[in-house]
Amino acid sequence: MQNLFSFNVVSRSSSCVNNIVTDLFAGEVLVEYSSGECYSYSKVSRRAILNLLLQPNLSLGFWVNENLLFCDAKCATYGSCEHLEFAY
């Protein structure tokens, strides 16, 4: 079983999102979009992050739209993810 309180990488088949890295304890999420752009979101609902980690069939695009883009999550762009390597 995965440790939910460490950094977790969520990779699923999605047309708009490549990976999501979550930090449940801090309420932060790093999203790598298919376009190559990476965005860091803070003040993300911990309940939403937990739901993402525990629901293996949840659509990444749907989750991003519902919990990051159309809510009070704060965003800062990090630019291109071409050379960013996720630590699994």
N, CA, C and O atoms as a GROMACS GRO file, in nm:
protein
  352
    1MET      N    1   0.084  -0.118   0.000
    1MET     CA    2   0.000   0.000   0.000
    1MET      C    3   0.088   0.124   0.000
    1MET      O    4   0.193   0.126   0.065
    2GLN      N    5   0.046   0.224  -0.072
    2GLN     CA    6   0.124   0.347  -0.082
    2GLN      C    7   0.111   0.432   0.044
    2GLN      O    8   0.010   0.425   0.114
    3ASN      N    9   0.213   0.511   0.071
    3ASN     CA   10   0.209   0.604   0.182
    3ASN      C   11   0.143   0.732   0.133
    3ASN      O   12   0.201   0.805   0.053
    4LEU      N   13   0.022   0.760   0.179
    4LEU     CA   14  -0.054   0.874   0.131
    4LEU      C   15   0.003   1.007   0.175
    4LEU      O   16  -0.030   1.110   0.116
    5PHE      N   17   0.089   1.007   0.277
    5PHE     CA   18   0.141   1.133   0.328
    5PHE      C   19   0.277   1.169   0.271
    5PHE      O   20   0.338   1.268   0.313
    6SER      N   21   0.326   1.091   0.175
    6SER     CA   22   0.448   1.127   0.105
    6SER      C   23   0.408   1.180  -0.033
    6SER      O   24   0.289   1.189  -0.064
    7PHE      N   25   0.506   1.215  -0.114
    7PHE     CA   26   0.476   1.258  -0.250
    7PHE      C   27   0.430   1.137  -0.329
    7PHE      O   28   0.492   1.030  -0.323
    8ASN      N   29   0.321   1.152  -0.403
    8ASN     CA   30   0.267   1.044  -0.485
    8ASN      C   31   0.252   1.092  -0.628
    8ASN      O   32   0.205   1.203  -0.652
    9VAL      N   33   0.293   1.009  -0.722
    9VAL     CA   34   0.278   1.040  -0.864
    9VAL      C   35   0.159   0.961  -0.917
    9VAL      O   36   0.153   0.839  -0.904
   10VAL      N   37   0.065   1.033  -0.977
   10VAL     CA   38  -0.054   0.971  -1.034
   10VAL      C   39  -0.041   0.980  -1.186
   10VAL      O   40  -0.041   1.089  -1.243
   11SER      N   41  -0.031   0.865  -1.251
   11SER     CA   42  -0.022   0.859  -1.398
   11SER      C   43  -0.132   0.767  -1.448
   11SER      O   44  -0.136   0.648  -1.416
   12ARG      N   45  -0.220   0.824  -1.528
   12ARG     CA   46  -0.328   0.747  -1.589
   12ARG      C   47  -0.345   0.794  -1.732
   12ARG      O   48  -0.294   0.899  -1.770
   13SER      N   49  -0.414   0.716  -1.811
   13SER     CA   50  -0.441   0.755  -1.948
   13SER      C   51  -0.530   0.879  -1.949
   13SER      O   52  -0.642   0.877  -1.898
   14SER      N   53  -0.479   0.987  -2.008
   14SER     CA   54  -0.553   1.111  -2.014
   14SER      C   55  -0.507   1.190  -2.135
   14SER      O   56  -0.388   1.190  -2.168
   15SER      N   57  -0.599   1.257  -2.202
   15SER     CA   58  -0.562   1.335  -2.319
   15SER      C   59  -0.509   1.473  -2.284
   15SER      O   60  -0.449   1.538  -2.369
   16CYS      N   61  -0.530   1.519  -2.161
   16CYS     CA   62  -0.485   1.654  -2.125
   16CYS      C   63  -0.380   1.656  -2.014
   16CYS      O   64  -0.310   1.757  -2.000
   17VAL      N   65  -0.366   1.550  -1.936
   17VAL     CA   66  -0.273   1.549  -1.823
   17VAL      C   67  -0.182   1.428  -1.833
   17VAL      O   68  -0.228   1.315  -1.849
   18ASN      N   69  -0.050   1.451  -1.824
   18ASN     CA   70   0.046   1.340  -1.824
   18ASN      C   71   0.062   1.282  -1.685
   18ASN      O   72   0.048   1.161  -1.666
   19ASN      N   73   0.093   1.367  -1.587
   19ASN     CA   74   0.119   1.324  -1.449
   19ASN      C   75   0.066   1.426  -1.351
   19ASN      O   76   0.056   1.545  -1.382
   20ILE      N   77   0.034   1.378  -1.234
   20ILE     CA   78   0.002   1.466  -1.121
   20ILE      C   79   0.084   1.417  -1.003
   20ILE      O   80   0.079   1.299  -0.967
   21VAL      N   81   0.159   1.508  -0.942
   21VAL     CA   82   0.236   1.476  -0.823
   21VAL      C   83   0.164   1.544  -0.707
   21VAL      O   84   0.140   1.664  -0.710
   22THR      N   85   0.130   1.466  -0.604
   22THR     CA   86   0.053   1.520  -0.492
   22THR      C   87   0.135   1.521  -0.363
   22THR      O   88   0.220   1.436  -0.341
   23ASP      N   89   0.106   1.619  -0.281
   23ASP     CA   90   0.158   1.627  -0.145
   23ASP      C   91   0.037   1.650  -0.055
   23ASP      O   92  -0.006   1.763  -0.033
   24LEU      N   93  -0.018   1.541  -0.004
   24LEU     CA   94  -0.142   1.546   0.074
   24LEU      C   95  -0.124   1.631   0.200
   24LEU      O   96  -0.213   1.709   0.235
   25PHE      N   97  -0.012   1.616   0.266
   25PHE     CA   98   0.010   1.686   0.392
   25PHE      C   99   0.011   1.838   0.373
   25PHE      O  100  -0.047   1.910   0.454
   26ALA      N  101   0.076   1.886   0.266
   26ALA     CA  102   0.086   2.030   0.240
   26ALA      C  103  -0.031   2.085   0.159
   26ALA      O  104  -0.048   2.206   0.150
   27GLY      N  105  -0.111   1.995   0.099
   27GLY     CA  106  -0.222   2.041   0.015
   27GLY      C  107  -0.174   2.102  -0.115
   27GLY      O  108  -0.231   2.199  -0.164
   28GLU      N  109  -0.067   2.045  -0.172
   28GLU     CA  110  -0.010   2.097  -0.295
   28GLU      C  111  -0.010   1.990  -0.404
   28GLU      O  112   0.002   1.871  -0.376
   29VAL      N  113  -0.024   2.035  -0.528
   29VAL     CA  114  -0.029   1.946  -0.643
   29VAL      C  115   0.055   2.007  -0.755
   29VAL      O  116   0.048   2.127  -0.780
   30LEU      N  117   0.133   1.924  -0.822
   30LEU     CA  118   0.208   1.964  -0.941
   30LEU      C  119   0.149   1.886  -1.058
   30LEU      O  120   0.144   1.763  -1.055
   31VAL      N  121   0.104   1.959  -1.160
   31VAL     CA  122   0.039   1.897  -1.275
   31VAL      C  123   0.126   1.918  -1.399
   31VAL      O  124   0.164   2.031  -1.430
   32GLU      N  125   0.156   1.809  -1.469
   32GLU     CA  126   0.223   1.817  -1.598
   32GLU      C  127   0.117   1.790  -1.704
   32GLU      O  128   0.064   1.680  -1.715
   33TYR      N  129   0.087   1.894  -1.782
   33TYR     CA  130  -0.013   1.883  -1.887
   33TYR      C  131   0.048   1.822  -2.013
   33TYR      O  132   0.171   1.822  -2.028
   34SER      N  133  -0.033   1.770  -2.101
   34SER     CA  134   0.014   1.709  -2.224
   34SER      C  135   0.087   1.807  -2.314
   34SER      O  136   0.168   1.768  -2.398
   35SER      N  137   0.059   1.935  -2.297
   35SER     CA  138   0.125   2.039  -2.377
   35SER      C  139   0.270   2.059  -2.335
   35SER      O  140   0.346   2.126  -2.404
   36GLY      N  141   0.309   2.000  -2.221
   36GLY     CA  142   0.445   2.016  -2.171
   36GLY      C  143   0.458   2.120  -2.061
   36GLY      O  144   0.565   2.134  -2.003
   37GLU      N  145   0.352   2.191  -2.033
   37GLU     CA  146   0.355   2.292  -1.927
   37GLU      C  147   0.331   2.227  -1.791
   37GLU      O  148   0.253   2.133  -1.778
   38CYS      N  149   0.400   2.279  -1.690
   38CYS     CA  150   0.382   2.232  -1.552
   38CYS      C  151   0.328   2.346  -1.468
   38CYS      O  152   0.373   2.460  -1.478
   39TYR      N  153   0.233   2.314  -1.385
   39TYR     CA  154   0.176   2.413  -1.295
   39TYR      C  155   0.173   2.356  -1.154
   39TYR      O  156   0.142   2.238  -1.133
   40SER      N  157   0.204   2.440  -1.059
   40SER     CA  158   0.200   2.403  -0.919
   40SER      C  159   0.079   2.470  -0.856
   40SER      O  160   0.058   2.591  -0.873
   41TYR      N  161   0.000   2.394  -0.784
   41TYR     CA  162  -0.119   2.446  -0.718
   41TYR      C  163  -0.106   2.427  -0.568
   41TYR      O  164  -0.069   2.320  -0.522
   42SER      N  165  -0.136   2.531  -0.494
   42SER     CA  166  -0.134   2.522  -0.348
   42SER      C  167  -0.276   2.546  -0.297
   42SER      O  168  -0.364   2.588  -0.372
   43LYS      N  169  -0.296   2.520  -0.170
   43LYS     CA  170  -0.427   2.534  -0.106
   43LYS      C  171  -0.532   2.446  -0.174
   43LYS      O  172  -0.648   2.485  -0.188
   44VAL      N  173  -0.489   2.327  -0.217
   44VAL     CA  174  -0.581   2.231  -0.278
   44VAL      C  175  -0.650   2.152  -0.167
   44VAL      O  176  -0.587   2.119  -0.066
   45SER      N  177  -0.774   2.123  -0.185
   45SER     CA  178  -0.850   2.046  -0.086
   45SER      C  179  -0.783   1.912  -0.061
   45SER      O  180  -0.761   1.834  -0.154
   46ARG      N  181  -0.751   1.885   0.064
   46ARG     CA  182  -0.690   1.757   0.099
   46ARG      C  183  -0.786   1.641   0.075
   46ARG      O  184  -0.744   1.530   0.044
   47ARG      N  185  -0.913   1.668   0.091
   47ARG     CA  186  -1.014   1.566   0.063
   47ARG      C  187  -1.015   1.531  -0.086
   47ARG      O  188  -1.030   1.415  -0.122
   48ALA      N  189  -0.998   1.632  -0.172
   48ALA     CA  190  -0.993   1.608  -0.316
   48ALA      C  191  -0.868   1.529  -0.353
   48ALA      O  192  -0.874   1.438  -0.437
   49ILE      N  193  -0.754   1.562  -0.292
   49ILE     CA  194  -0.630   1.488  -0.319
   49ILE      C  195  -0.645   1.343  -0.274
   49ILE      O  196  -0.606   1.252  -0.347
   50LEU      N  197  -0.700   1.321  -0.157
   50LEU     CA  198  -0.721   1.186  -0.108
   50LEU      C  199  -0.814   1.107  -0.200
   50LEU      O  200  -0.791   0.989  -0.225
   51ASN      N  201  -0.918   1.172  -0.249
   51ASN     CA  202  -1.010   1.107  -0.342
   51ASN      C  203  -0.937   1.066  -0.470
   51ASN      O  204  -0.961   0.957  -0.522
   52LEU      N  205  -0.848   1.152  -0.521
   52LEU     CA  206  -0.770   1.119  -0.640
   52LEU      C  207  -0.681   0.997  -0.615
   52LEU      O  208  -0.670   0.910  -0.701
   53LEU      N  209  -0.618   0.991  -0.499
   53LEU     CA  210  -0.527   0.882  -0.468
   53LEU      C  211  -0.598   0.750  -0.446
   53LEU      O  212  -0.542   0.644  -0.475
   54LEU      N  213  -0.721   0.754  -0.394
   54LEU     CA  214  -0.792   0.631  -0.360
   54LEU      C  215  -0.887   0.581  -0.468
   54LEU      O  216  -0.935   0.468  -0.460
   55GLN      N  217  -0.914   0.663  -0.571
   55GLN     CA  218  -1.005   0.624  -0.679
   55GLN      C  219  -0.926   0.600  -0.807
   55GLN      O  220  -0.900   0.696  -0.881
   56PRO      N  221  -0.887   0.477  -0.836
   56PRO     CA  222  -0.802   0.450  -0.952
   56PRO      C  223  -0.870   0.474  -1.087
   56PRO      O  224  -0.801   0.482  -1.189
   57ASN      N  225  -1.001   0.484  -1.092
   57ASN     CA  226  -1.071   0.504  -1.218
   57ASN      C  227  -1.112   0.649  -1.241
   57ASN      O  228  -1.178   0.680  -1.340
   58LEU      N  229  -1.074   0.739  -1.151
   58LEU     CA  230  -1.110   0.879  -1.162
   58LEU      C  231  -1.032   0.946  -1.275
   58LEU      O  232  -0.910   0.933  -1.281
   59SER      N  233  -1.100   1.016  -1.362
   59SER     CA  234  -1.038   1.084  -1.476
   59SER      C  235  -0.951   1.199  -1.425
   59SER      O  236  -0.995   1.280  -1.344
   60LEU      N  237  -0.826   1.206  -1.475
   60LEU     CA  238  -0.736   1.313  -1.433
   60LEU      C  239  -0.785   1.448  -1.483
   60LEU      O  240  -0.780   1.547  -1.410
   61GLY      N  241  -0.831   1.454  -1.607
   61GLY     CA  242  -0.882   1.580  -1.662
   61GLY      C  243  -1.003   1.631  -1.585
   61GLY      O  244  -1.012   1.750  -1.554
   62PHE      N  245  -1.095   1.541  -1.553
   62PHE     CA  246  -1.212   1.579  -1.474
   62PHE      C  247  -1.168   1.629  -1.336
   62PHE      O  248  -1.219   1.730  -1.288
   63TRP      N  249  -1.074   1.559  -1.273
   63TRP     CA  250  -1.029   1.598  -1.139
   63TRP      C  251  -0.964   1.736  -1.143
   63TRP      O  252  -0.991   1.819  -1.056
   64VAL      N  253  -0.880   1.762  -1.242
   64VAL     CA  254  -0.815   1.892  -1.254
   64VAL      C  255  -0.919   2.002  -1.273
   64VAL      O  256  -0.912   2.105  -1.207
   65ASN      N  257  -1.014   1.981  -1.363
   65ASN     CA  258  -1.118   2.081  -1.387
   65ASN      C  259  -1.200   2.110  -1.262
   65ASN      O  260  -1.227   2.226  -1.231
   66GLU      N  261  -1.239   2.006  -1.192
   66GLU     CA  262  -1.326   2.023  -1.075
   66GLU      C  263  -1.254   2.076  -0.952
   66GLU      O  264  -1.313   2.149  -0.872
   67ASN      N  265  -1.125   2.041  -0.935
   67ASN     CA  266  -1.058   2.072  -0.809
   67ASN      C  267  -0.946   2.174  -0.818
   67ASN      O  268  -0.896   2.221  -0.715
   68LEU      N  269  -0.905   2.209  -0.938
   68LEU     CA  270  -0.796   2.305  -0.952
   68LEU      C  271  -0.835   2.428  -1.032
   68LEU      O  272  -0.807   2.541  -0.991
   69LEU      N  273  -0.899   2.409  -1.146
   69LEU     CA  274  -0.923   2.521  -1.236
   69LEU      C  275  -1.045   2.604  -1.198
   69LEU      O  276  -1.044   2.725  -1.219
   70PHE      N  277  -1.147   2.544  -1.143
   70PHE     CA  278  -1.270   2.617  -1.113
   70PHE      C  279  -1.297   2.624  -0.964
   70PHE      O  280  -1.410   2.602  -0.919
   71CYS      N  281  -1.193   2.654  -0.887
   71CYS     CA  282  -1.209   2.666  -0.742
   71CYS      C  283  -1.107   2.766  -0.690
   71CYS      O  284  -1.053   2.845  -0.768
   72ASP      N  285  -1.079   2.766  -0.562
   72ASP     CA  286  -0.991   2.864  -0.501
   72ASP      C  287  -0.846   2.820  -0.490
   72ASP      O  288  -0.770   2.880  -0.414
   73ALA      N  289  -0.804   2.717  -0.562
   73ALA     CA  290  -0.664   2.674  -0.558
   73ALA      C  291  -0.577   2.783  -0.618
   73ALA      O  292  -0.615   2.844  -0.718
   74LYS      N  293  -0.463   2.807  -0.559
   74LYS     CA  294  -0.369   2.908  -0.608
   74LYS      C  295  -0.273   2.843  -0.705
   74LYS      O  296  -0.233   2.728  -0.685
   75CYS      N  297  -0.234   2.915  -0.810
   75CYS     CA  298  -0.154   2.855  -0.916
   75CYS      C  299  -0.031   2.941  -0.945
   75CYS      O  300  -0.036   3.064  -0.941
   76ALA      N  301   0.079   2.874  -0.975
   76ALA     CA  302   0.200   2.940  -1.023
   76ALA      C  303   0.259   2.852  -1.131
   76ALA      O  304   0.275   2.731  -1.112
   77THR      N  305   0.291   2.909  -1.244
   77THR     CA  306   0.343   2.829  -1.355
   77THR      C  307   0.493   2.805  -1.340
   77THR      O  308   0.565   2.890  -1.286
   78TYR      N  309   0.539   2.692  -1.385
   78TYR     CA  310   0.681   2.660  -1.385
   78TYR      C  311   0.733   2.644  -1.526
   78TYR      O  312   0.850   2.608  -1.544
   79GLY      N  313   0.652   2.669  -1.628
   79GLY     CA  314   0.698   2.661  -1.765
   79GLY      C  315   0.703   2.519  -1.817
   79GLY      O  316   0.623   2.434  -1.779
   80SER      N  317   0.797   2.495  -1.905
   80SER     CA  318   0.806   2.367  -1.976
   80SER      C  319   0.855   2.256  -1.884
   80SER      O  320   0.941   2.278  -1.798
   81CYS      N  321   0.802   2.136  -1.904
   81CYS     CA  322   0.841   2.019  -1.826
   81CYS      C  323   0.929   1.925  -1.906
   81CYS      O  324   0.948   1.810  -1.866
   82GLU      N  325   0.983   1.970  -2.018
   82GLU     CA  326   1.057   1.880  -2.105
   82GLU      C  327   1.174   1.813  -2.034
   82GLU      O  328   1.203   1.697  -2.062
   83HIS      N  329   1.241   1.883  -1.944
   83HIS     CA  330   1.358   1.828  -1.878
   83HIS      C  331   1.332   1.792  -1.732
   83HIS      O  332   1.424   1.756  -1.659
   84LEU      N  333   1.208   1.803  -1.689
   84LEU     CA  334   1.172   1.772  -1.551
   84LEU      C  335   1.153   1.622  -1.538
   84LEU      O  336   1.079   1.562  -1.615
   85GLU      N  337   1.218   1.563  -1.441
   85GLU     CA  338   1.202   1.420  -1.416
   85GLU      C  339   1.129   1.402  -1.284
   85GLU      O  340   1.167   1.460  -1.182
   86PHE      N  341   1.024   1.321  -1.286
   86PHE     CA  342   0.950   1.294  -1.164
   86PHE      C  343   1.017   1.180  -1.090
   86PHE      O  344   1.056   1.080  -1.149
   87ALA      N  345   1.030   1.196  -0.960
   87ALA     CA  346   1.089   1.090  -0.876
   87ALA      C  347   0.977   0.995  -0.836
   87ALA      O  348   0.884   1.033  -0.765
   88TYR      N  349   0.987   0.872  -0.882
   88TYR     CA  350   0.883   0.773  -0.853
   88TYR      C  351   0.916   0.705  -0.725
   88TYR      O  352   0.840   0.617  -0.681
   0.00000   0.00000   0.00000
